[in-house]
């Protein structure tokens, strides 16, 4: 147990310096699996971070290095690891290899609150009541992402996350029709402390009306007094261009992570 606590503290200290640079996701998602992971860190003579690798079995769940020409991976690890999450800075290490799947994800962060903003005219916020609205959550996410297989059991699992905060689950409602125009779900890790935006969904019938920006603003401001920063990630090449939305709301950063996989 002591070793796990030390490993968590080491990773936390590194993460707090550059959250989006050293991990591809909010810290809690990595620490939840830290008991089954190997954390490998090397630092320079002045304590600067040189490399960070997190292995889980034979999968490389996070890899960052300061200099791709001076990194610790063996030729076998570079050519045979079936699943890699690698920061763009270290991507050249895998340049000679072809993967079945290559997907890029942006990582952005924001400190503090966003200028207050009301929902667009004709819309309002309502809390999500997961105990009776699980299927409504599934329907909206499935409508926005038809190829994504989200089930009620998956959503119920989110309620068991150690970072679950019911105040950070909200609907945007069309006031005239009562229809659910948008959904926002964020999580809060009190140990860091960090908030992460997990689901920002706008029904196709209500896009380009400011609903997405209203959700982001509301969630960030609800949690701003309780965290040091808020992070968000998303697919770089998404047709919905979520990165532009977050940047308009004040999120910043230039970190990109690549998912490289030969797994079916």
Buried (B, 14 or more C-beta within 10 A) or exposed (E): EEEEEEBBEEBEEBBBEBBBBBBBBBBBBBBEEBEEBEBEBBEEEEEEBBBBBBBBEEBBBBBBBBEBEEBEBEEEBBEEBBBBBBBBBBBEBBEEEEBEEEEEBBBBBBEEBBEEBEBBEEBBBEEBEBEEBBEBBBBBBBEBBEEEEBEEEBBEEBEEBEBBBEEBBBBBBBEEEEBBBBBBBBBBBEEBEBBBBBBBBBBEEBBEBBBBBBBBBBBBBBBBEEBBBBBBBBBBEEEBEBBEBBBEBBBEBEBBBBBBBBEE
